[in-house]
Amino acid sequence: MNITGYSTRIDIFPPTIIDSGKILQKLTVMARKSDMVILSGFAEMDDAGHIFASHAVVKPDGEIGIYRKLYLAPPERDVFTQASNIPIFEACNIKFGIQLCYDAHFPELASHMARNGADIIFIPHASPKGTPEEKYCSWMRHLPARAYDNSLFIVACNQTGNNGAGLDFPGLAVVFDPSGELIAKDISGKEGVVITELKLGLLEKVRSHRMRYFLPNRRDDLFP
């Protein structure tokens, strides 16, 4: 929710702030001018007045996709509405999923995305409290497992600084390869950009190994 900002206070998100059409129009112009696929988050309000924690996928040709957060953390439930769809996006000849913060704590979601073709899962966070080092240690408990168990890349980042509404965010970013190995990180706590090459060969190396690629051997008769 880097565009509108993140908060668990309902008064932060009046309809005048949540203008999805205007947000997506500006992102489309940016994507076209830069010739880049842009992923960016915002508070989205539907016609019935429900507010979602959403993330847009905007392509240079004007195509737009939306992911709405599925798993809401307990403090979020008085503000946001949980979604039910699990989209897989495609751009630049790769398929990817998006998870938002608390979503990443549910292994079955990553496995579902992997089984539906995802090569990468992008996981933007608005996770407050603690230092960048403490947040990094927390992420190292579960994010490498999401990459390793599902043989895909995990790219995660967190907001930085004070949001002016009572929350402080320890900025950091990490990238894991399909073996669960850390290939890039920034735990400085400062605003910045991490540029990393995600090599197709790393995917092929794991997925061509019959003992390291687990998903094809999943027993659907046990877990439909």
SULNORTA-V524915 format. One record per helix or strand. SS is the DSSP state (H for helix, E for strand). FROM is the first residue (numbers start at 1). TO is the last residue. If there is no record, write none. Layout:
# SULNORTA-V524915
ss: (SS/SS)
from: (FROM/FROM)
to: (TO/TO)
This chain:
# SULNORTA-V524915
ss: (H/H/E/E/E/H/E/E/H/H/E/E/H/E/E/E/E/E/H/H)
from: (10/20/38/51/64/74/89/94/101/107/120/128/132/153/161/168/171/182/200/215)
to: (12/34/45/58/68/76/91/100/105/115/125/128/150/158/162/169/176/189/207/217)
